């Protein structure tokens, strides 16, 4: 994501497909903080049950995803 001072910042879109999933931004942030360097941890999150838009080869169309 664009950032006015830093140029860019990390954002994440989590697709939650499991029925009854307990995933929350707090749970994901805690996990990311334990696994990633501080500058890699997303500052913005979006949880969704919608599938991500993909092209014909199956790659995610990133400009079609909004956080």
C-alpha positions in Angstrom: 0.0 0.0 0.0 1.2 3.5 -0.7 2.5 5.4 2.4 3.0 9.2 2.4 6.2 9.2 4.4 7.8 5.8 3.7 6.8 5.2 0.1 5.1 1.8 0.8 3.8 -0.2 3.8 2.8 -3.8 4.1 -0.9 -4.8 3.8 -2.5 -8.2 3.9 -5.7 -9.8 2.6 -6.6 -13.0 4.4 -9.1 -15.3 2.8 -11.0 -17.2 5.5 -12.8 -20.1 3.8 -13.3 -22.5 6.7 -16.8 -22.3 8.1 -16.7 -21.3 11.8 -13.1 -20.0 11.5 -12.0 -18.0 14.5 -9.4 -16.0 12.6 -9.3 -12.4 13.6 -6.9 -9.5 12.9 -5.5 -9.8 16.4 -4.7 -13.6 16.0 -3.1 -13.0 12.6 -1.1 -10.0 13.9 0.2 -12.1 16.8 1.2 -14.9 14.5 2.9 -12.6 12.0 4.7 -10.7 14.8 6.2 -14.0 16.0 7.2 -15.2 12.5 8.3 -12.0 10.6 10.7 -9.2 11.0 9.0 -6.0 12.4 9.1 -4.2 9.0 7.4 -7.2 7.3 4.4 -7.4 9.6 1.3 -6.0 7.8 -0.1 -2.7 9.2 -3.4 -3.1 7.4 -5.5 -6.2 7.2 -8.7 -7.3 5.4 -10.4 -10.6 6.3 -12.8 -11.9 3.7 -14.6 -15.1 2.6 -14.6 -14.0 -1.0 -12.1 -15.7 -3.3 -9.3 -13.6 -4.7 -9.5 -12.6 -8.4 -7.2 -14.7 -10.5 -6.0 -14.7 -14.0 -6.0 -17.6 -16.5 -2.8 -19.1 -15.0 -4.2 -18.9 -11.4 -2.1 -16.0 -10.2 -3.8 -13.4 -8.0 -4.6 -10.2 -9.8 -3.1 -7.9 -7.2 -4.5 -4.6 -8.6 -8.0 -6.2 -8.2 -7.6 -6.7 -4.5 -8.3 -3.9 -2.1 -7.4 -3.7 1.6 
